[in-house]
């Protein structure tokens, strides 16, 4: 059985899709963002055969099945030197150590060879590249040899981070050479069009609502100490320093409040030093990166979620905000900022509170207003949950990608054989 152009099942063999990614879980329970895996699982449930090509890393299998997905990992250096992908991503890893630039050409060559081999050996019907650079560039360059429909999904840093000169030309080249380009949000759509002249189709990444939903959530009792939560990579664009700067004001008005910071990244040492200098060590708890399986318990234990994102100095910002989807699925009231694609999730006063970026005072006031009014906080959280269920559950997202795949396959006459 496979999926037809109208999204219904047919008697044909499943269409075989090759997914290209530079970030993908290295093993079961990995802390790497799992959204590409979840999308693949949801598409496999719609009777697509999903192959994933991702970089190898120490401790990862070269070939394995993760759930319904067939995962292939390409080697590009001796194992101890495979340090270009994962962590904070390729760009962050290059900035952290210039010697890693020596890995770029081997990485591109190894990924290209593996892509061509898999398309031939697995008789792939469609290629879906995630991130414009490098995956989208490779599928654009080798598109004529692949001879299958090409889909490209941009995810944020590949669009919002400063793009000038050669990089801007590469972005334009890659987007023009694909049959379809998707973006996560309206803000990304506008940014991509400004860079390349190609707006793209808005299909967001999603969330497993059932996994994060909290059935027993109730308005917080006024006597209970409020628990705030941040989840994300500790990088500049996440704006965690502004949330920490807001904490003394929050603690002055609500002395029992606490903040859990879940995630790791290049700014962790700086942020821990900031906590010490502010004298709020007892109220702020750094948990580091955690397995994706452990995330729901943090959301379940929290009373309020804060995402203090900013536009970083290089222009990078939130493309959508998957952690906001998770927090909304958990029914948490959301406090966030007016940057990037966050507005597709959080509408001020409806599904959360939105404040200006880089304002600790505004964050403190918004957080305290919801602590002071638990019933309003609960209603905002309930509205966020309904909005996420309606628009961002993986089932709904996969239906849109499946329909896109089916249209391209029908147009190309490149169905499974």
Secondary structure as GFF3:
##gff-version 3
##sequence-region A 1 417
A	DSSP	beta_strand	2	3	.	.	.	ID=ss1
A	DSSP	beta_strand	9	10	.	.	.	ID=ss2
A	DSSP	beta_strand	16	20	.	.	.	ID=ss3
A	DSSP	alpha_helix	35	44	.	.	.	ID=ss4
A	DSSP	beta_strand	49	55	.	.	.	ID=ss5
A	DSSP	beta_strand	63	66	.	.	.	ID=ss6
A	DSSP	beta_strand	69	74	.	.	.	ID=ss7
A	DSSP	three_ten_helix	79	81	.	.	.	ID=ss8
A	DSSP	alpha_helix	90	96	.	.	.	ID=ss9
A	DSSP	three_ten_helix	98	101	.	.	.	ID=ss10
A	DSSP	alpha_helix	102	121	.	.	.	ID=ss11
A	DSSP	beta_strand	126	130	.	.	.	ID=ss12
A	DSSP	pi_helix	132	136	.	.	.	ID=ss13
A	DSSP	alpha_helix	137	146	.	.	.	ID=ss14
A	DSSP	beta_strand	149	153	.	.	.	ID=ss15
A	DSSP	alpha_helix	157	160	.	.	.	ID=ss16
A	DSSP	alpha_helix	165	176	.	.	.	ID=ss17
A	DSSP	beta_strand	180	183	.	.	.	ID=ss18
A	DSSP	alpha_helix	186	196	.	.	.	ID=ss19
A	DSSP	beta_strand	201	202	.	.	.	ID=ss20
A	DSSP	alpha_helix	209	212	.	.	.	ID=ss21
A	DSSP	beta_strand	227	231	.	.	.	ID=ss22
A	DSSP	three_ten_helix	236	238	.	.	.	ID=ss23
A	DSSP	alpha_helix	240	253	.	.	.	ID=ss24
A	DSSP	beta_strand	258	262	.	.	.	ID=ss25
A	DSSP	alpha_helix	268	278	.	.	.	ID=ss26
A	DSSP	beta_strand	284	288	.	.	.	ID=ss27
A	DSSP	three_ten_helix	292	294	.	.	.	ID=ss28
A	DSSP	alpha_helix	295	301	.	.	.	ID=ss29
A	DSSP	beta_strand	304	307	.	.	.	ID=ss30
A	DSSP	alpha_helix	322	329	.	.	.	ID=ss31
A	DSSP	beta_strand	333	337	.	.	.	ID=ss32
A	DSSP	three_ten_helix	342	344	.	.	.	ID=ss33
A	DSSP	beta_strand	353	355	.	.	.	ID=ss34
A	DSSP	alpha_helix	360	372	.	.	.	ID=ss35
A	DSSP	alpha_helix	374	392	.	.	.	ID=ss36
A	DSSP	alpha_helix	394	412	.	.	.	ID=ss37
###
